[in-house]
Amino acid sequence: MTKFSSYVVITPARNEAEFIELTIKSVVGQTVPPLRWVIVSDGSTDGTDDIVRKYAADHPWIELLRMPERGERHFAGKVLAFNAGYECVKDLPYEVVVSLDADISFEAEYFSFLLQKLAEDQALGLVGTPFRDPSNLSYDYRFVSVEHVSGACQVFRRECFEQIGGYVPAKGGAIDRIANIASRMKKWKTRTFTEKSYLHHRQLGRAQDGWLRASFKDGAKDYAVGAHPVWMLFRMVYQMSKKPYIIGALALVCGYVGSYVRGSERPVSCELVEFNRQEQMRRLKEILTGQTLRSHFSP
């Protein structure tokens, strides 16, 4: 039998009083609890801290770390909060580090399942599962590669996380995409296991934005990680099949092209851009030749 790895969890939380108790109950109820869970309150003002303190009083492996308030909300701030939590656990004897959002919930065997996958395959560096949101929306894994692990819950082998240098503090987002690509660039396997899922209680990417602005930002994120123009053309066509249909696809492309025209600086290296484009062209070939669909529907 393979043994479970010891793991730590880090959760940046900014005004998450609405959902964080659901997340806490999920972690507290795990069949394999973490060695330490650092919840980093990123200047919360809505009672998030009080909820965390209530559970920390009964579970000494839960730690609340308070960050000072900041006026600007961006993804780089989330990374800074994560890094502050990471400093609290760096000297602990763990093998796996989990980045966990404060607005999701999952079943009691969730982490034991993913730890087992890491134990069974030493080449795996980053694992996760699909999510469902309040509208029951999830990725279509006929077209979204199972190599992509969504950012709300990313489970890293410690060695992998250290090799990629942790998360990149990109203000515009895409920090989860960058971590995925960087892990594979370092020769680690990344994998979403579709046998389980978690519930994302807030519609992903739309905490502060409407559909069109979120689509625009997605296009800008694609530019940030160096998406191939041909890939974006096919992505636009695919987006036309989903609400808000044509206007959503146009917003996506405008976000990408707008970043290109402005000459926006990418937060990643030229090597990562080239690696990402090579992967996208390989995947596009597999989709167009039906290899992805055959793999998806095969027993």
N, C-alpha and C positions, 0 to 999 in steps of 0.2 A: 504494500500500500504506500502511496505517496503521502508525504506529510504536508499539512497546511503551513503556509508561511506566516510569520508574524507581520502585522501590518499596522500602519498609522493612517489616520484620516485628517485632512485639512479642509476646512470649509470657510471661505470668505463669505461674510453675510452683511449686507447693507440694507437695513430696514426690511427684514424678512419675517416680521412678527406674524404675518398672515399664514405662512406655510411652514415655518421652521420647526414647529412642534411635531408635525407629521414626519419630517426628516429625522428628528431626534428619536421619536418612537421607533422608527424603522431600524436605526443603528443600535439602539438599546436592545431591541428584540432579536438581534442577529445570533444565530447559533454559534458563530465564531466571532466574539467581540474584538475590537481593535486594541492594540497595546496602548494607544493614546489617540484621542480625538481633539484637535485644536480647532475651536470655532473662533474665527477672527472677526469681531464686530468692527466693520469698516465705517466708524462714525455713525452708527445707528442711533436713531432718535425716537423709534416707535415702540419700544418695549421688547425688542429682540433680546437685549442683554438679560432682562429679568427672566425670560423664558429659559434661556440657557443656564442661568444661575440655579434655577429651580431643579433642573435635572443634574447639574454638576454636583449639587449637594449630596445626591444619592449615588452618583457614579464617579468615583475619583479619577477615572481615566478620561473624563471630559474636562477640558480646560478652556476657559474663556479668555481671550486676549483682546483687549480693547485698543483700537486705533483712533487717533484724533479725527475729528470731523474734517471733511474736505468739501469744498463747494462744487467742484467739477466731477461729473460722473463719467468714467470711461474705463475701458478694459485694462489699460495699463495700471490703473488703481487697484483693480481686482488682483492683478499679478503681484503688486507690491504687498497687498494684504496676505496673499498666499505665501509669499516669501517670508513674511514676518512669522507666520505659523510654522513654516518649514524650519526656521531657525530654532524653534522650541523643541523639535524632535530629532534634529540632526545627529545627536549623540546617542540616541536610543538604538537598541539592537534589533532593528526591523529589516525585513526583506522586501516589503511592498509598501508603496505610498499611494494613497487614494486622494484624488482631487474631487470633492463632492459639493455640488450646489446645495443651497439651503431651501429649495422648493420642490424636492422630489421625494417619493416614497417607494418602497419595494418590500418584497417578502423576506421572511426570516432566513432563508438559505441563500440569499443573494450573494453576499461576499464569499461564503464558503464555496459556492459554485465557481466563482471567478478565480479564487485562490487555487482551487483544484486544477483549473485549466492551466494556470501558470506553472504549477508543480509538475504537470504531465508533459509539458513541452518547454524545455529550457531556452528555446529560441524565441519564445513569446516575450516581448518587452512591454506591450501595452494592450490591455483588453477592456472590454465593456459589453454592453448589451444595447438593443434598441430601446427607444422610449415611446410612450404614448402621451399625448397632451390632452387638455380638456375636450377637444373636438375629436378625439380618438385618432388624430393624425400621427403618422409615423413615416419614416423613409421607405421608399419602394426599393427593396434590395435586389430587384432585377436590374436597376440602373445605378444605385448607390453602392459602391464597393463595400463588402464586409471588412475590408482593411481599414475603413474609416471608423474611428471610435468617437462618439459624440461627447462634447465637452462637459455636459452636466455631471457625468460620473466617468472619470478616467482612472483606471487602475494600472499603475506602472510597476514593473520590476525596478527595484531601487537602482540597480546598475544601469539600466536603460535611462532612467530619469536623470541620473548624474551625467551620463555620457552626452545627452542632448543639451545639457546646461540649464535644465528646468524650462519654465515658460518664458516666452519672449514678451516683454511688456509693450505690446502693440496697442496704441490708443484706439485704433479703429476696429479692433477685434481680430478674429481668426486665430486666437491663441491656441485653440484646440486643434485646428487644422495644421498649424505650424508644428505642434508637438507630434502629430501623427506622421507628417512627412519627414520630420527630422529623425524620428525613431527608425523609420524604414531606411533612411539614408545611412544610418549607423548600423545597418544590416540586421536590425531587429524585426521580428514579425509583429504586426498589429492586427487585432481581430475583434470584430463584433460577433458575439455568439447569440444567435437569434432564438435560442431555446427559452430564454427568459427576457423580461423587459422591466422597466421601471415607469412609474407615472410621473410625468412632469406637470405640475399643477398650474404652471403659467405657460401660455403659448410661447414656444421657443422663439427668441429673437424679437419679441414684440412687447417687452415689458414697458418700454417707453415710446414705441413707434407704432404707426399704423402699417397696413400691409405694403403700401407703395414705398414708404420710406424704408421699411425693413428690406424690401427687394432691392432698392437702390444701394443700401449698405452692403447687402450680400454681394452685389456686383463689385463694389469697392474692395471687399475682402478678397474676392477672386483675383483682382488685380494685385493686391498686396502679396499674395503668395505666388504670383507669377503664372496664373492660369493661361494656357495656350489660347490664342485667338480662335483657332478652329474649334477647340473644345467649347469656348463660350458661344460660338455660333450654334452648335448642336444643343447646348444647354438652353439657349433662348427658345429654340424650337420646342424642346421638351417642356419648358415652362409655360408655353402657350396652351398646353393641355390641362393646366391647373389654374384655379382661381387666384388672382383676378384676370386670368387669361392673357390677352394681348398686352394690356396695359401693364400687367405685372412683369411680363417678359421685357417690355421696353424699359421699365424702371431698372431691371437687372442690368441690361446692357448699358444704359446711361450711367449707372454707377461705375461700371468697368471702364467705359470709354472716357468718362469725365476724369477719372483718376489718371488715365493715360495722357489726356490732353494737358492736364495741369502738371504733368511730370511728377506726380506724387512719389515721394521716396518710399521704397519698399523696406519693411522692417526685417527682411531676411536676406541671406547671402545669394550671390549669383549662382552658386552651386546648388542651393536648394531650389531656386527657380528652375534651373535646367533639369534637375531630378524630377520635380513635380510635372513638368511638361512631358518628359519621357513617359512617366507613368500614365498621364492622361491620354497620350496618343496610343499607348498599348491598350488601355481600357476601352477607348473609342473603337479600336479595331475589333476587340472582343465583342462589344455590343453590336456593331454593324454586321459582324459575321455570325451572330447568334450564339457565340460561345458562352456569354454571360447568362443568357436565358436558359440554355441547355443545362448549365451548371446549377442554376437556381431551381429548376424543376426536376432535376435528377434525384432519385431516391438516395 
